[in-house]
Amino acid sequence: MGRGTGDLGLDKSFGYPNNLAAKYELGKELGRGHFGHTCWAKGKKGEVKGQPVAVKIISKAKMTTALSIEDVRREVKILKALSGHSNTIKFYDAFEDENNVYVVMELCEGGELLDRILSRGGRYTEEDAKTIVVQILNVVAYCHLQGVVHRDLKPENFLFTSRDEDAPLRIIDFGLSDFVRPDEHLNDIVGSAYYVAPEVLRRSPFWARTESGIFRSVLRSDPNFDDSPWPNVSPEAKDFVQRLLNKDHRKRMTAAQALSHPWLRDSNEAMPLDIFIFKMVKSYICATSFKRAALKALAKAIPEDELVYLRTQFSLLEPKNGSVSLDNFRVALAKHVTDAMKESRVPDILNLMQPLAYKAMGFEEFCAAAISTYQLEALEGWDSIATAAFGFFEQEGNQVISVEELALEMNLGPTAHSVVKDCIRSSDGKLSFLGYTKLLHGVTIRISNARYR
């Protein structure tokens, strides 16, 4: 059995060229990881002739399962597809021989973000922190738009291109990354304990004993904003951090939303298209007319701060005569399409938005479609927002509804009728305030071929 096929008949041939030595001259080792090491190298020909590069050398001997082989294949595929973004490390080439896979990338000589944070004693001014955070959020939003989740976001996986103070950041190491299809969840626990999200832990009980204490803190502890340095941090920055650390992922800001937050609003960065908008609009157009009326009322009560994000996303869809249709969403996606987006099947979401082909949606209705009740609920002013929204709903959308109809609206079975009964006013048979808020939270998606009404 050849060394290329490896353990238990595994096929360890990737189909990459085997002429690394003809194109690159390998030099000193730069770092070492679990599956191999990274070396300095210099290009011998082509666009990188005479240019220093980094070569990640992944040992085939350590690829002991079909899954580990597929992980490497996927890592190269993702790196290649996302290489064009200004905050993603540039991919140049992939090679292989009997022993290793070689991934040739941009050489970033500025070191890890972690090292730079530590060199400052762990303290950044808010202005300096904004410069870093904006770059991180931009590339994360881009990954999510492509249907890619990095799954190991941490300061060690961001490198500066040079030692200059204002050098740009590049995200590296897509070894744990994966494609995630629309409406799909990834269930395995991966990544680093100190940076893991609570919802990742809730999906699996299998924790390494050494990490269980950290995981327990992630699930149970709340961030402490009383200790230093928080008393000297601006209210906007505190709100920004709190909204990114919400334990309920449905209430947490997306990366694109975070870039629209008041703390970052003066960064003058071009805002990225948010895949979240597509998911929310898809749910809206597949919802019942009663649920849409409830959301339209909610849209009229949206605070000005939240409208900034919605206006930006609406403009990115390049509305015609103040409206957008399915074609606008299709063109917006096409502008950002890469092989990663095709692999993750993100464009498939357009098929579920088909009813929008028959209807133009103005900005007011776009707000109703794109807004998240859960995210609004996380705001301090939620009570007044909900009260105002219910007032609008009373004027234009509330109607007489039976217990059976409301249960159907909320996707609840007959056993829930007693609960639903409390949501309808006995005086006129219409939704109460409690019923209205429950309706907003309910899952009322019904996919239909009927034209958008």
C-alpha atoms as one frame of an Amber mdcrd trajectory, in Angstrom:
protein
   0.000   0.000   0.000   1.457   3.389  -1.021   2.094   6.126   1.489  -0.360
   8.330  -0.442  -3.275   6.009   0.388  -2.299   5.726   4.039  -4.256   4.170
   6.910  -6.801   1.420   6.315  -6.922   2.037   2.591  -7.801   5.736   2.940
  -7.339   7.696  -0.259  -5.077  10.601   0.656  -4.751  11.951  -2.859  -6.129
  15.486  -3.137  -5.537  16.093  -6.825  -3.204  19.032  -6.132  -0.017  19.509
  -8.196   3.182  17.926  -6.813   5.704  20.478  -8.077   6.037  22.701  -4.988
   9.853  22.784  -5.242   9.664  24.120  -8.800   7.631  27.144  -7.718   8.708
  27.868  -4.135  11.897  27.691  -2.119  11.165  26.614   1.474  12.943  28.284
   4.376  12.757  28.420   8.172   9.879  27.159  10.289   7.525  29.900  11.531
   5.216  27.934  13.801   3.915  24.500  14.678   0.417  23.127  15.228  -1.326
  19.792  15.805  -1.491  18.711  12.160   1.794  20.191  10.930   3.801  23.380
  10.753   4.181  26.619   8.793   7.345  27.646   6.962   8.664  30.806   5.383
   9.174  30.442   1.624   9.988  32.512  -1.461   8.295  32.379  -4.854  10.454
  31.303  -7.788   8.160  32.226 -10.670   4.822  33.779 -11.619   3.028  36.534
  -9.665   4.901  35.703  -6.449   8.419  35.563  -7.972  10.895  36.814  -5.352
   8.059  37.392  -2.882   8.060  35.899   0.631   5.072  33.662   1.397   3.933
  31.298   4.146   3.537  27.571   3.467   1.318  25.553   5.794   2.529  21.938
   5.718  -0.141  19.421   6.774   1.049  15.878   7.498  -0.817  13.101   5.686
   0.298  10.652   8.383  -1.952  12.513  10.834  -4.953  12.203   8.514  -6.178
   8.955  10.045  -9.863   9.110   9.064 -11.888   9.977   5.973 -13.266  12.894
   8.006  -9.824  14.389   8.667  -8.998  14.143   4.958 -12.257  15.905   4.098
 -11.482  18.592   6.711  -8.252  19.480   4.907  -9.962  19.469   1.522 -12.677
  21.782   2.867 -10.159  24.085   4.545  -8.340  24.639   1.233 -11.640  25.078
  -0.619 -12.856  27.733   1.847  -9.519  29.545   1.983  -9.371  29.712  -1.807
 -12.987  30.901  -2.154 -12.766  33.641   0.508  -9.265  34.823  -0.427 -10.527
  37.988  -2.146 -11.723  39.750   1.019  -9.435  42.446   2.395  -9.384  40.850
   5.853  -8.880  37.229   4.756  -5.392  35.838   4.320  -4.544  35.548   0.613
  -4.387  32.046  -0.861  -1.869  31.398  -3.634  -1.507  27.654  -4.252  -2.034
  24.130  -2.913   0.388  21.250  -3.542   0.873  17.721  -2.260   3.334  14.853
  -2.232   3.275  11.418  -0.593   3.810  12.847   2.870   2.150  16.251   3.049
  -0.310  18.805   1.732   1.222  22.258   1.207  -0.967  25.375   1.349   0.787
  28.513   0.083  -0.533  31.758   1.574   0.293  35.387   2.128   3.026  35.944
   4.710   1.766  38.137   7.557   4.773  39.413   9.495   2.935  41.573  12.005
   2.191  38.816  14.499  -1.015  37.742  16.212  -3.681  40.134  17.445  -3.313
  38.402  20.838   0.350  39.396  21.074  -0.438  42.986  20.228  -3.208  43.094
  22.832  -0.811  41.682  25.443   1.931  44.133  24.444  -0.503  46.922  25.377
  -1.141  45.340  28.756  -4.534  44.188  27.555  -5.770  47.774  27.154  -6.868
  49.513  23.982  -8.426  52.945  23.798 -11.954  52.766  22.463 -10.874  54.430
  19.212  -8.045  51.940  18.666 -10.355  49.048  19.584 -12.882  50.222  16.989
 -10.273  49.896  14.237  -9.730  46.254  15.185 -13.371  45.359  15.826 -14.576
  46.809  12.505 -12.161  44.584  10.563 -13.179  41.485  12.513 -16.907  42.139
  12.043 -16.456  42.867   8.340 -14.795  39.555   7.594 -17.214  37.612   9.826
 -20.203  39.177   8.013 -18.554  38.219   4.707 -18.024  34.614   5.842 -21.656
  34.333   6.952 -22.897  35.782   3.663 -20.928  33.045   1.911 -22.503  30.373
   4.117 -19.226  29.770   5.951 -18.790  29.654   9.723 -15.200  29.963  10.950
 -15.856  28.288  14.334 -12.550  29.289  15.913 -12.668  33.077  16.133 -10.074
  34.246  18.657  -7.239  36.820  18.768  -4.669  34.122  17.924  -6.360  33.575
  14.557  -6.010  37.156  13.374  -2.625  38.287  12.050  -1.355  41.750  11.165
   0.175  42.017   7.702   3.149  43.974   9.084   4.562  45.486  12.286   3.105
  48.886  11.406   0.674  50.209  13.996  -2.054  50.647  11.376  -1.395  47.385
   9.489  -4.579  45.596   8.381  -5.751  42.354   9.989  -6.149  39.023   8.227
  -8.229  36.107   9.494  -6.400  32.760   9.292  -6.886  29.050  10.028 -10.081
  27.766   8.456  -9.269  24.269   9.745 -12.444  24.079  11.851 -14.606  26.004
   9.395 -17.614  24.542   7.673 -20.319  25.339   5.162 -23.726  25.862   6.713
 -26.820  25.586   4.537 -29.754  27.995   4.986 -31.785  27.036   8.096 -29.244
  24.360   9.085 -27.518  24.043  12.456 -24.086  22.570  13.143 -24.226  20.411
  16.265 -20.647  19.571  17.157 -18.611  21.395  19.792 -15.475  22.803  18.214
 -13.212  25.764  18.812 -11.548  27.158  21.905 -13.139  26.982  25.353 -12.611
  30.649  26.254 -14.449  31.859  23.133 -17.271  29.321  22.778 -20.910  30.488
  22.509 -23.532  29.201  24.986 -25.790  27.729  22.278 -22.895  25.555  21.045
 -22.562  23.993  24.491 -26.305  23.436  24.917 -26.361  21.186  21.859 -24.058
  18.542  23.302 -23.296  17.150  26.802 -19.844  15.823  25.868 -17.383  18.243
  27.477 -13.719  17.604  28.119 -13.224  17.475  31.895 -10.504  20.146  31.865
 -12.789  22.570  30.064 -16.024  21.906  31.917 -15.436  24.726  34.420 -14.977
  27.240  31.609 -18.040  25.907  29.816 -20.097  26.131  33.016 -19.140  29.799
  33.366 -20.091  30.485  29.756 -23.541  29.012  30.373 -24.236  30.452  33.834
 -22.242  33.637  34.394 -23.139  37.088  33.137 -20.515  39.642  32.094 -19.484
  41.888  34.991 -19.511  45.539  33.955 -18.815  46.852  37.450 -15.114  45.963
  37.590 -12.267  47.823  35.906 -12.050  48.954  33.128 -15.806  49.102  32.566
 -16.672  52.129  34.758 -14.507  54.241  32.422 -15.949  52.813  29.204 -18.594
  54.711  27.218 -22.258  53.619  27.529 -22.307  52.934  23.772 -19.356  50.534
  24.042 -20.958  48.712  26.999 -24.234  48.345  25.110 -22.298  47.083  22.071
 -20.546  44.374  24.102 -23.710  43.377  25.961 -25.637  42.933  22.718 -22.906
  40.711  21.311 -22.734  38.603  24.488 -26.470  37.932  24.836 -26.851  34.283
  25.822 -29.883  33.934  23.547 -28.449  33.782  20.017 -31.761  35.041  18.614
 -31.312  38.309  20.540 -27.630  38.701  19.659 -26.586  41.178  16.953 -25.308
  39.808  13.665 -21.871  41.006  12.536 -23.452  43.384  10.004 -25.852  44.739
  12.629 -22.944  45.318  14.991 -21.260  47.479  12.343 -24.388  49.678  12.363
 -24.359  50.039  16.160 -23.987  53.627  17.494 -20.549  52.789  18.945 -19.162
  52.125  15.453 -21.355  54.451  13.449 -18.643  57.047  12.825 -16.166  54.492
  11.441 -17.072  55.458   7.837 -16.818  51.834   6.737 -18.910  50.532   3.840
 -21.572  48.298   5.361 -21.725  44.636   4.264 -24.838  42.877   3.001 -26.356
  40.778   5.801 -27.542  37.241   5.000 -29.838  37.610   8.040 -32.012  39.991
   5.984 -32.666  37.251   3.427 -33.690  34.791   6.151 -36.045  37.251   7.829
 -37.697  38.393   4.588 -38.136  34.746   3.545 -39.983  34.037   6.815 -42.137
  37.156   6.427 -43.354  36.459   2.906 -44.210  32.878   3.867 -46.154  34.001
   6.962 -49.921  34.469   7.253 -51.482  37.853   6.475 -52.403  38.230  10.173
 -48.790  37.743  11.289 -47.613  40.176   8.603 -50.084  42.766   9.919 -48.616
  42.319  13.415 -45.083  42.848  12.059 -46.136  45.917  10.050 -47.434  47.453
  13.280 -44.146  46.598  15.012 -42.174  48.236  12.184 -43.912  51.557  12.880
 -42.530  51.523  16.438 -38.886  50.733  15.573 -36.456  53.137  17.315 -34.397
  55.429  15.074 -31.133  53.720  16.094 -32.389  50.403  14.697 -33.569  52.006
  11.462 -29.979  52.896  10.504 -29.179  49.229   9.900 -32.406  48.632   7.979
 -31.882  51.681   5.745 -28.356  50.488   4.952 -29.499  46.970   4.066 -32.370
  48.315   1.960 -29.982  50.556   0.006 -27.594  47.609  -0.565 -30.476  45.909
  -2.386 -30.484  48.912  -4.786 -34.239  49.611  -4.735 -35.976  50.798  -7.895
 -38.523  53.560  -7.365 -38.262  53.018  -3.626 -39.102  49.306  -3.759 -37.364
  45.934  -3.921 -38.485  42.646  -5.435 -36.983  39.177  -5.712 -34.690  40.387
  -8.486 -33.053  42.908  -6.136 -32.210  40.144  -3.657 -30.893  37.928  -6.463
 -28.642  40.648  -7.905 -27.344  41.614  -4.438 -26.295  38.010  -3.754 -24.772
  37.611  -7.210 -22.457  40.570  -6.552 -20.802  38.622  -3.728 -20.977  35.076
  -5.071 -17.951  32.788  -4.674 -17.479  29.031  -4.869 -18.093  28.942  -1.102
 -21.539  30.481  -1.515 -22.385  27.900  -4.174 -21.094  25.036  -1.998 -23.137
  26.182   1.007 -26.138  26.600  -1.299 -26.924  30.068   0.072 -28.566  31.084
  -3.263 -31.175  28.341  -2.607 -32.808  30.763  -0.186 -34.022  32.715  -3.222
 -36.249  29.765  -4.186 -38.041  30.097  -0.858 -38.510  33.821  -1.516 -40.328
  33.148  -4.790 -43.591  34.892  -3.727 -41.630  38.166  -3.774 -41.307  37.795
  -7.557 -44.895  39.013  -7.845 -44.720  41.969  -5.495 -42.591  45.060  -4.940
 -41.775  45.778  -1.293 -41.349  49.362  -0.120 -39.075  50.399   2.742 -41.833
  50.382   5.370 -42.806  46.810   4.563 -39.144  45.822   4.243 -38.707  46.950
   7.864 -41.649  44.779   8.901 -40.110  41.838   7.062 -36.500  42.275   8.188
 -36.919  43.217  11.835 -36.347  40.629  14.556 -38.787  40.640  17.462 -36.224
  38.825  19.603 -33.558  41.457  18.991 -35.958  44.306  19.740 -36.974  42.509
  22.928 -33.339  42.669  24.075 -33.459  46.494  24.029 -34.052  48.441  27.230
 -36.996  50.233  25.625 -38.804  47.050  24.537 -41.866  47.672  26.746 -42.555
  51.050  25.177 -41.824  49.691  21.669 -44.306  46.835  22.181 -46.941  49.163
  23.626 -46.644  51.578  20.711 -46.704  48.711  18.213 -49.867  47.270  19.772
 -51.475  50.692  19.420 -50.771  50.643  15.680 -52.018  47.048  15.480 -55.276
  48.027  17.205 -55.818  50.773  14.620 -55.112  48.741  11.502 -54.526  45.008
  12.005 -56.375  43.603  15.014 -59.387  41.473  14.202 -61.797  39.027  15.726
 -60.110  35.634  15.950 -61.112  32.278  17.442 -59.005  30.193  19.781 -58.621
  27.576  17.036 -57.492  30.162  14.473 -54.976  31.714  16.859 -53.534  28.313
  17.791 -53.093  27.658  14.077 -51.410  31.053  13.661 -48.923  30.121  16.367
 -48.398  26.572  15.103 -49.829  25.171  18.320 -51.925  22.036  18.689 -55.336
  21.579  20.414 -53.629  20.908  23.788 -52.509  24.563  23.847 -56.015  25.996
  23.423 -56.327  26.821  27.135 -53.152  28.920  26.968 -54.199  30.645  23.749
 -57.573  31.534  25.284 -55.831  34.102  27.539 -54.525  35.883  24.432 -58.019
  36.853  23.216 -60.075  39.607  24.845 -63.469  38.424  26.052 -64.898  41.900
  25.402 -64.527  41.870  21.598 -62.830  38.605  20.589 -59.698  40.360  19.357
 -56.059  39.869  20.402 -55.039  41.271  23.782 -51.645  42.923  24.295 -50.349
  39.593  25.631 -51.725  37.836  22.563 -50.068  40.355  20.259 -46.611  39.856
  21.791 -47.051  36.066  21.701 -48.060  36.255  18.048 -44.899  38.245  17.264
 -42.780  35.488  18.792 -44.683  32.588  17.301 -43.352  30.542  14.413 -46.004
  31.084  11.763 -44.166  30.229   8.562 -46.319  28.504   5.995 -44.646  27.854
   2.675 -47.179  28.186  -0.097 -47.219  28.496  -3.860 -49.947  31.071  -3.604
 -49.085  34.495  -4.903 -47.918  37.081  -2.396 -51.053  38.865  -1.270
